[in-house]
């Protein structure tokens, strides 16, 4: 069994890195994929009430479409991670882009529950399976040093999307209705993702270079195969399941918040366009959180970032369960943005640290399945509880409890016996 090799964790020696490094190009491309794909993804909460009202769907029924979609995203993130390991991210992301665009193009035709579940749940869910894991796995392969920082910069595209797209979508819905707004969203995602995908390359080997910060190979020598655990080996290691369950719990409270916080604010008397600013605020802090926590993680390790993020999330969800004024929603948005930013940034680097790069995409995809399984359960459960109680109080207490349980699992993360990590845990 091979183990993860130790990589340099000091500053980059400019003599080892070419003046123009293509890894920065692929990072920019990945940023824009996440900006567009997840910006529209997170706008579902803005579509929620007008769509449910016109179609006569309950909160649970409308939430179920998102839950199905996120669960299938998790399943196909596992598939896409393995495919990207083998064929590269450009092909995988391009094909998935066609599915996502088609799903949004079909959403204006929704009149029944099965159509909503087919178009949004199935088609968009499968397509979104390649919009995160292949990109952050690709980033891990391109950067040996500053891996947390670069992962944070790439994944902050989702935060930038949350900052801009939901509030813009609220204005679109006010002007054109939710059906036309879905169509516009589909065009937006399809164009940006398809163009950005063409710049992607699986690893530096495709350009004849080495990962950022590594010494150039001598002429005529071949690159060493990526070290680390195979997927089957990782499944037999308890640390894998610790992270899997931790990310499942993260998915429960994070996506319940992302989908139901806008409807909750509207129910509290906030205008829809103002309520959309809650997600915009979360997006702004998500960007800051992913970048700053990425920098911090390079120094103190990902385990401490997980612990800090879950502590903040627990306090935030407990706070909103009992303080329900308009200003409280924006305090919550700030705290949840920081928490989600730090936790989201640390997923890919901690997998690389514990299991190496040999099967990084496939292992990360399986961890992502845990996350999206939680993201499927959370919004559906929250919507069901709201239908029963006509309040989000109990549901948000459950979210607080899930963040507290996740905190307990974060304390259990440790180095695999006999292995060397690529970064501090």
N, C-alpha and C positions, 0 to 999 in steps of 0.2 A: 504494500500500500504506500503510495507516495504521499508526501505531506507538503503543506504550503511552505514555500521558501521565504527566507527573510529578505526583504527588500529595503533599500535605503530609506531612512526617515529624516534625513537632514536636508538642508537647502539644496536647490538644484544647481549643479555645476553647469554653467552656460557652455563649457567646452564639450559637454556630453550631449547637448541638445541643439539641433539645427536652428538657425535663426528663424526660419519659417517652419513651424510645426503643424502638420495637418490635423493633429488632434484638436486644435482650437477651432478649426472649421467644422469638424463633426460635432463638437460641443455646441456651437451656435445653431447648427441644423437641428440637433436634438432639442435644444431649448425651444425653438419655434414649433416643433411637433407637439411638445407638451403644452405650450402656450395655447395653441388652437384646439387641440383635442380635448384637453382637460378644462380649458376655459368654458367650452360649450357643455362639457360633461357636468361641471359644477353649476351650470345655469339651470339644471333641471328643477331645482327648488323654486326658481322664478316662474317656470312654466307650470308648476304644480297646481296652484289654485285656479288660474283661468282655465286650464285644461280640464281639471276635475269638475269644475263648475259647469262648463258647457256640456261635457259628456255624462254628467251625473254619476261620477265614480266616487267611491269613498276614499278616505285617506289611505286605508290599508291597500285597496285595489290599485291606486295610483302609485303607492310606494312599491308594490310588488313588481311592477315593471322595472323599476330601478334595481331592485334586489336581484331579479333574474338576470338583468344585464350585468351587474357587478359580479355575480357568481360565475357567469360564463366568461367574463373578462379574466377572472382568476384561473379558470380551467384552461383557457387558451393562452394565458400568459405562460403557463407551464409548457404548452406545446410550442409557442413562439420562441421561448427562451432556448429550447433545444434546437429548433430550426435555425435560429440566428447563430447559434454556436456552429452549425454545420454549413449553412448557406450564406450567412452574413445578414445584417439588418436591412440593407437596402431593399432586397426582394421582399422580405417578410413585411416590412412596414408599408411598402407600396401596395401590396395585395390587400393588406388590412385596411388601408385608406379607402379603397374602393368599396369595401363593405360598410365602413362607417358612413361614408358619403351617401351610399344607397339607402341606409337606414333613415338618415335625416331627410332625404328627398321623399321617402314614403310616409313620413310622419303626418304631413297635411291630409293624408287619406284616412286617418284613424277615425272610426266611428264606433267601434266595438272593443271590448276588452281583449279579445284574441288578436286583433290587429295591433293594439298597443304592445302586447307581450311579444308578438312576432317581430314587429319593426324595431321597437326600442329594446325589448328584452333580449331577443335572439340575435338579430342581425348586427345591431350596434354593439351588443355585448361581445360577440365573437370578434368583431373588428377591433374593438378597443383592447383585446388581449395582447396586441403587439405594440401598443403605444407607450409602454413604460419599461418593461423588463429588458427587451433588446437594447434599449437606448442606454440605460444605466449600466448594463453589463458591458456594452461597448465602451463606455467611459472608463470603467474599471480596467479594461485591457489596454487603453491608450495611456493611462497615467499610473506610474509606479509611486511617485511622490505627489503630494497635494491631491491625493485621490478623494479624500473627503470634501475638500474645497471644490474640486471640479464637479463632483457628484452633486454637491449643493447648488452650484451655479446652473447645471443642466436641469435639475429637478425643480429649481425655482421658476422654470417656465410655467409649471402648473400653477404656482402662486400668482405669477403675472397674469395668467389667464383668468384666475379667480378675481383678481383685482379689477380687470377691465371688462371681461365678457358678460358676466351676469348683469351688471348695472346697465351696460349697453343693450342687452337683451330685453331688460324691463322696458326701456324706451321703445324698442322695436315692437314689443307686444302691445304697448299702449297705442302705437301708431298703426300697426298692420294686423294685429291679432296673432295668436300663438301659432296658427298653422303656417302662415307666410314666414314667420320668424324662424320656425324650424327649417324651412327651405333655405332661407338666407344663411342660417348656421351651417347647413350641409355644404353649401358652396364654399363658405369660408374655410371650413376644415379641409375639404377635399383639395383645394388649390394649395394651401400652405403645406400640408403634410406631404403631398405628392412631390412638390418641388424640393422640399427640404430632404426628403428621403434619398434623392439622387446623389447627395453629397456624402452619404454614409459609407464607411468601410469598417469591416469587422474588427481589424486590429492593425497595428503599425506594419506588420509583415507585408500587407498588401501594397504599401508604398515604399518598401525597402528600408524602413527606419525601425527604431526600437521605442519602447514606451518612454514617456517623458521622464527624464531623470536618470535613465540607465545609460551605461557606457555603450558606445557603438560597437558592433561586432567587427572583428577583423575580416578583411576581404577574403572571400572564399569559404568562410565558415557558415554553418547553418544555425538557425535559431533553435534553441532548446525548446522542447515541448512544454506547454504550460503545466506547472506543477499543481499538486493539490489532490483532493479526494474526488473519486468518481461519484456520480449521483447515487449509485447503490450503496457505496460506502457511507456517504453522508446520511442516508436514511437510517443507518444503524447506529448513529452517534446521538446520544441524548441531547446534546447541545442544539442539534437541528430542530428537535421537537420542542425544546424550550422556546426557541425563536419563533417557530411556527405558531404555537399557542399564543405567545405574546402578541404577534401581529394579528391573529384572529381577534383578540380582545380589542386591539387598536382599531381594527376595521369597524367593530360594533359601534363604538362611541364617536369615532371621527366622522363616519358617513351618516350616522343618525343626525349629528350636528349639521353637516353640510346640506342635507336634504330638508330637514324639518325646521331649521332655525328661522328661515324666511317666513314660512307659513305661520309659525308661532308668533313672530313679531307682528305680522298682519292681523292675526287674531287678537293681539294686544292693542290694536288700534293704530298701528304704524302704516302710513301709505306704502304701497308696493314698491315704488321707486326708492323710497328711503330705506325700506327693509332690505332691498337688494344691496344697499351700501354696507350692510353687515358683512356680506360675503366679500365685498370689495376690500373692506378693512382687514378681514381675515387673510385675503390674498396678499395685501401689502406686507403684513407681518409674516406671512408664510415665506415670502421672498427673503425678507431680512433674516428670518429664523433659519432658513436653509443655508444661506451664505455664512452668517455669523456662527451658527452651530457647526457648519462644516469646517470653518477655520478652527473653532474650539476643539472639535473632535480630533483634528490632526495633532493637537497637543495633549488632551486629557483622555482620549479614547472614546469609542462609540458607546460602551456600556454606561458610562456616566451621563452621556447625552440622553440615552433612553430613560435612565432614572429621572433626570431633570425634567424631561418632556412629560412623562407620565405623572409626575408630581404636580406640574402646572395644570395638566388636563383634569386631574382629579379635583383640584381646587376650583377650577373654572366651572365644571359641570355641577359641582355641589353648590356653587355660588348662584348660578342661574336657576337652580331648582327652587330657591327660596327668595331671590331678589329678582322681580320681574318688571322693572321699570324700563323705559326706553333707553336710558343711558347705560343700564346694566347689559343690554345686548351688545353694546360696542366695547365694554370692558371684556365681556366674554370673547368677542371677536379678536381682540388683541391677544389675549391669553391663548386661545385655541390656535391662532396663526403661528405663534412662537412654538407651541408644543408640537403641532403637526409638522412644522418645518424641520425641527430637530430630529424627530422620530423618522420622518420620511427620508431625510438625507442619510441616515445611518444604516438603512437596510442593506444596500448594496456593498458598502465598505465592510460591514461586519461579516457578511457572507464571504467576501474575498479574504478577510483576515482569518476566519476560522477554517475555511474549506479550500482556499486557493482559487486559481483561475481555470483549472482543468475542465470543470463542468459548471462554470460560474453561472451561465445563463439559465441552465436547466435547474440548478439548485435555487437560484434566486426566483425563478418562475414558480417553484413549488412553495417557497416562502410567501410569494405574492398570492398564491392560491389561498393560503391561510388568511391573509389580509382581506382579500376580496370575498371570501366566504363570510367573514365577519361583517364586511360591508354589505353583504346581501341580507344577513340576518337582522342587523341593526335597524335600518330604515323600515323594514317590514314590521318588525316587532314594535317599533315606536309608533308607526301608523296605526297598528292594531290597538295598542293601548290608548291612543288618542280617540279612536272611534268608540271605545268602551267608556272612557272617563271624561271625554271632551276637554282634556287638559294634557299638557306635556310634562306635568310635575313628576309623576311616577316614572315615566319613560326616561327623563333626564337623570333621575336618581339611579336608575339601572345603568345608564351611561357612566355615571360617576363610579359606580361599583366596578364596572368593567375596566376602567382606567386604573383603579386601585389594584385589581387582580393583575393587570399587565405590569404594574410596578413591581409586584412580588416576583414575577417571572424575570424581569430585567435584572434583579439582584442575583439570579441564578446563572447568568451568562458568565462563562469563564473559558480560559484557553483549553483546547483539547489536549489531553495528556499526550506528550510525545511530539506535539506539533509546534511549529514556530509561526507566529502570526506575522502578517505583512504590515500590520499597523497595531498600535496599542488598542486594547479592548477597554 
